[in-house]
Amino acid sequence: MSWDSIVGHEHQIRVLKTALGSDRLAHAYLFAGPEGSGKESVAFEVAKILNCRHAGAEHIDSNGACGQCESCRQADRFMHPNIEYLFPVEAVLLDPSDPSKKENKKLTEAKERYEALLEEKKRNPFFTPAMERSMGILTEQVVMLQQKASLAPRDGGKKVFIISQAERLHPSAANKLLKLLEEPPAHVVFILVSSRPESVLPTIRSRCQTILFSRVKPVELDAWITRSAPDIDETERRFIVSLCRGNLRSAADLLEGRNGNEAVPALVRLRDQAIDYLRNLLTPARFHEAIATCEEVSKNLSRPEQILFLGSLLLFFQDVSRRGVSPACQELNNPDIALSVDRFVRGFPSRDLLRASSVIEEAMRSIERNANVLLIMAGLTTELKRILGGRA
């Protein structure tokens, strides 16, 4: 990472550059903003700069951390002795029981899950790791921070404690962290990161300098995708920009999963499949094909693909709404299928797109909660038929 690799957030970077360059960095920050906005990547850049062996004042103003020295490489591998990264983990990883019992199956499996999350974080810096069986950021994790805060940093740098999902601090852990923030060691910088800052203990918030992050702007996301995947075609790129709505994690996931050698990108095929499904459910003689698609989606698509399938319908309805208000509107999510959008506008003048979008969003939330996809899709199909084209 470097300042140049941060997507958007020019004002936030300018504030941090000024503080770093004048050696007036606060002892504790709260980086608050939507999930996937890239705030953790900014936190890691600050941590790297404070420990980079080549980050003089002129380097901070231009590029940030060098990314090449041993300190930067250690940070990229999550192995830097001065940089601690906390996120919600399972209690078994913190169990101080008899060392002879440590290597049991339960612990081994938990370690594997933990390492898998770190590997995902290395691949996608916008990924927010959390172990599913965790009860939050636990007291033992903060106790370890207290112990490490008492030690001087190595190689003249600063100790930086990055606490991901700070809203998930266990109450007792939050109280211990509060004591640490009240009397912070001079060589430690705390960066709390949260997408729900209102859930962070108020007394903790009051001891942090808050920097607010927003979703990345479409033009910034578009430019980042172009740099990251120069071979991507315009249709796929615009589709990703529209679908991700400024969420860098989602965009990075989609770019990683794409196959640049495909004649028709997988995302576009999935979009086209969703539009065909909509066309079938609104055509009485082909309603059975829409039901068959429900089964295909539930059996053959992964959950992320199922979410993308339904998200494609939301983007299509957004285009229909725009063309319905302004027939000449060119700001479409799917400019390559503008004719289909216009046909829908003409064919369903009494459409209730707000209600249709609401039931799709509810179906997406249900799928994210691991509900039965076939039942969700079947119910959605009948409901969309009722809302958009009369009763099935």
N, C-alpha and C positions, 0 to 999 in steps of 0.2 A: 504494500500500500504506500501511497504518498498523497500529498495534498491534491496533486493532479488526478489521482485515481478516485477521489471522493466524488460521488455523483450529486451535484447540486449543493445546497446549503452554503452559499457564498458568504452570507452575513455571519453565520455561526463560525465559519472558518476564519473570517476576518477578526472576530472577537477573540478567538483562541490564539491566533497568530500574534495579536497585539499583546496578550497576556504572557505568552511564551517569550516573545522578543524582549519584553521589558522586565522579565523575571518577576511578574506579579500574578502568577497563576494562583487561583484560590485553592484552599486545601481540600475542598470537596465540591463536586459538581453533581447536578441531577440533569441528565440528558433525557428530555421527555418528548415523546412524539409517537406517531402511529407505528404499528408493526410494519417492518420492512422498509422504513424510511432511511436506513443506513446509519443511524445514530451510533450503533456499536462500532462500526468501522471507523467513525471519527474518534471514538474513545481509544481504540487501539492505535490510531495514528498519533494521538497525543502521548500515549504510553511509550511508543517507539521513539518519538522525538526526544523525550526526556531521558532516554537511555542510549540513543544513537551516538556512536563514537565520532561521527562526522557532522553532526547537526549543530553547526554554529548559527549565529543570528541571521547571517545572510542565507543559510540553507533553509531555515525555518520560513523566511519570507518567500522563498522561491518554491522549493519542492517538498519540504518537510523532512521526514527521515530518509536516509540514503537508500535503505532497502538492501544494501550489499554487505555491510559490516556484519561481524559475528553476532553482535547484539540484535540487529534487525532480523537476522536469520533465525536466531533463537526465539524471538517474539513470534515470528511467523509459524514456528513449530509448536507454539504454546509451551516452551521449555525455558523461558527467560526467568532467572532467579528473582528478578525485581518486579515482575508483572504477574499478578494473581488474577485469575478469571473465575468468578463464582457464578454458578447457576443452580437451579433446583436439582438435587441428586437424591438417590435413594439412601435411606438411613444405614443400610447394611455396609455401604462404603466407608462409613465413619465409625463403625462399631469398634470400640477399643478392647474387645474381649481377648481371650487367650490367643497369642500369635499362632499356636499350634493348630487352632481351629479356623484360621483365617482362610486357607485355601479350600473352602468347601464349594459345592456346586453353586449355591445361591450367590455367594460372593463373586465367584468366577464369572457367572453370567452377567451380574451387575457391572463388573469391570468391562466386559465386552460391550455392553450397551453404552457405557460411559465413553469408551474409546471410539465407538462408532459415531457418537454425537460430535466428538472433537474432530474426527476426520471429516464429517460433513461440514463443520464450521470452517475447516481449512479450505475445503473446496468452494464453499459459498460463504463469503464473509458477512452476508446479510441474513444468514440463518440464525435463528434464536434457539439454542438447545435447551431441553428440559426433559428429565427422565419421567416417564409416565407414572411411575409408582412413587414419585417423590411427594412429600408433604409440604414442599416449599424449600426455601433456603434455611437450613437448620442451624441451631445454636452452635453445634460443634464446628460448623464451617466458619462462623464468626470468631469463635474462640481461637481457631488456628490463625485467623487474620490478626488477632490481638498479639499472638505470640510472634508472628512474622513482622508485625509493625514495630516491635521492640528492637529488632535487629537492623543494623546499618545496611544500606544498599551496597551492592557490589559495584566496583569499577566507577565509583563517583556519580552514579546516576541517581534516579529517584525510584522509590517503591511506588507502584501504581496498582491500586486495587479496583478492578472493574467488576461491578456487581450487576449482573444481568437480571432483568425481571425483578427489580427491587421491590415491587409491590407484593412479591411472594415471600418476603422475609417473614419467617415465623415470629410471632410476638416476642418471645424470649430472645430470639436472635436480633430482632430490631432494637430491643432495649440495650443489648450488649454493644451493638454497633453505635447506638446513640452515645454511649459513654466514650467510645473511641473517637467519635466526631467532636465531642465536647473538649477533649484534650488531645488534639491530633499531633503526632510526632512531626517535626519540621520536614523530615525526609519522605513523607508519605502524601500521596494525592489519591483521593477517593473519587471514583466516577461511578455514580449510580445511574443505571439505565432503566427506563420504564415506559411502557406504552399506556399505563394507567397511573399516572403520578398522583392522582387524587386518592389512591389507595395506599400510598406510602405514608408512614407515620408522620403527622404534621410537624412534630418536633425534629424529625430527621430532615424534612424538607426545609425547615427554617434554618438549618445549619449548612445548607448547600446553596451554591449559586446555580440557579436553574437556567438552562439553555433549551429553548423550545425548537423542536424540529417539526417540519411538515412533510407531507408526502412529496416525493420528487415530481417536478413539473413534467408534463408530457414531452415537451421539447427536450428537456434534459435526459429523460429516459430514452427517447428516440435516438439522441446522439450517443448515449452510452451503448445501446444495443448495436448501433452501426459500428462503433469502435470494437466491440467485443466479438461481433460476428459479421465481418465485412462482406461475407458471401450471401447474406440473408436478402431475400427479395422484399420489395416494398409491401406487398400484401401481407406477408407473414409478420414483418416488422410492425406495421401499423396495427395489426390484430393483437400482437403482444402488448403494445403500448396501451391500447384501449382496454384490453382484458385485465391487465395488472393494476391499473389505476394508481400508478405511482408506487407500487410495492416492489422494491428491488429484489426481495427474496423470491417472489413469484416469477419475476422476469428472469432471474439467474437460473432458476429451476427449469423453466421452459427452454432457455437457450442450451442448457446442458443436455436436455433430453432430445433435442432436435437432431435430425440427420440431414446435413447440408447437401447430400447427394440425391435426395429424393426429388423426382420430377414435380410432385405435388407435396408440399410440406405437410407433416402429420397434423399440425394444428389447423391448417386450412381444410384438410380432409375431415377432421373432427367437426369443424364449423359447418361444412357442407352436409355432413350426416345429420347434424342438429336441425338445419333448415329443411332437409328432406323429411325428417320426423315431423316437424311443424306442418309442412305441406300435407303430409299424409293424414294427420289427425284432423285436419280441417276439410278433408275431402271424404264425403260419406262412403264412397265405394272403396276407399283405401284405408279406412280407419283400422282395419285389422293389421295393416302393415306397421302402423304406429305402435300398436300393442306388441308386435313382434320385435320392434326396435327396443322397447322397454326391456325385454328379456335379453337381447343382445348387449345392451348397455350394462345391465346388471351382471352378466356372466363374463363378458369379454373385455371390459374396460376396467382399469385400475381406479381407485377412488379419486386420485387427482384428475384422471381423464374424465371421470363422471362429472366432477365439478366443472371442468372446462367445457364439457358438452352443454351443461345447463347455462354456464356463463356466456356461451356463444349466443344462446337465445336472448339473454338480457341485452347484449350488444346489438342484436338485430332489432329488438323492440325499441331500443334507443334511437336507432337510425330511422325506424318507421315514425317515431314521434317527431323527430326533427323534420322529416320530409312532409309529414302531415301538417305541421305548422308553417313550414316554408318549403314549397315544392322545389325551389331552386337551390336549397341548401347543399353545399359540397363538403361540409365537415362531417363525413361519415366514418364509422368504424370499419365498415365493409364496402369501400368504394367499388370494388370489383363485382359486387352483386347488387348494384344500385337498381337494376331493372327489377329484381325480385322484391326489393324494398318498395318500389313504386307500385308494383302489382298488389302487394299486400295493402298499401294505403288505399288503393282504389277498391279492392275486393272486400275490405272490412271497415267501412266508414264509421260504424258504431262501436269500434273496438274499445275495450277498457284495458289499456296497456298497463296502467298503474296496478290494477288488481292482478293482471297476468304476471307482471314482474314480481309482485309480492309473493305469489304462490311459488314461483320458481325459486326465489331467494329462500323461502322457508324449506323447500325441498333440498336445497344446497346445504342449509344448516343441519338438516336431519341426516344427510349423507355424511357430513363431517363428524356427526355424533355417532357414526357407525350403525345407523338404522338399516333395516332391510331395504336394499336398493330397489328390488323388483316391486315391492309393495309401494314404495315411495313413487317410483316412476309410473306405475299403473294409476295410482291416485292422482298424480299430477296430470297425466294424459286426459283423464276424464274431466278434471277441473278446468284445464285449458280449453277443452272442447266446449264446455258449458259457457265459459267466459267469452270466448272469441267467436264461436260458430254455432251456438245452439246446443241443445242436449244431445249426447251420444245415443 
